């Protein structure tokens, strides 16, 4: 192992200890969702956004709130409702009669961590108020452009689309999320622990582990983690297989309407680097790519009507692609 990789490993191990402490703090409150919590931390150090989907009552909101309590940063919760307006999120200009000028009033989005709770309960025009903020990390208010604070992360929760009173997110909006995480029901043993924790009047205090400065340092270091050319080719082939499955002899019977965008390739590499950092490594393995592939790709593969009629899922297609593409 050369000196440069060894130095990357040493730094990754140092940051890994901090991230594991954050994970442990969250586990004081959240039961049986270790994989989801790890994905939150991967998105945090990759400077990405997360869409969390699950039926009501699975502690999606509590999970995000607990994560924010471990970080010494600003946190805002936005409850999305059908009557919400874009200006309620981004802000607006108001007339100051005293000084005869228009003043900019910044909306709640000017914080470090934004919980967009039940994002699909608001109509598309409100959802799209987040588009510029999520991609360019800035907000335009009536011609004035204001940059958002660093770090900046949107964590959005949504109930499954078939739930009553919901709106489908625009594809451009969905593509801006690094991950789409599916929250499942807890195991029976975990359910018993949840009952004991939340029905006996016990309170848990959460310590702040990371500051804004430390998070930004980790995000900058994440870019430096080594990914070999073979890893990049592996990622490019996975993404290309979602667009041209026949090139890789994948029998998907026309199940894919649109493949993954170039954002998928970028997030696969960045998330794989972050996964390596959490494991205390300064270099990426193919296993790191596989560990995050479903969460990066599942919302970027649009299925045909035929696939939906046959009750196929994007996760099944991703499994076939990962089985077919040769691992370096």
JOQUINOR-V746210 format. One record per helix or strand of 2 or more residues. SS is the DSSP state (H for helix, E for strand). FROM is the first residue (numbers start at 1). LEN is the number of residues. If there is no record, write none. Layout:
SS/FROM/LEN + SS/FROM/LEN
//
This chain:
H/3/25 + H/34/13 + E/50/4 + H/60/10 + E/71/2 + E/75/5 + H/87/4 + E/91/6 + E/101/6 + E/113/5 + H/119/3 + H/124/13 + E/138/4 + E/144/4 + E/153/6 + H/171/4 + E/179/4 + H/188/11 + E/210/2 + H/212/13 + H/229/15 + H/245/4 + E/256/3 + H/262/17 + H/286/12 + E/302/2 + H/305/5 + H/314/11
//
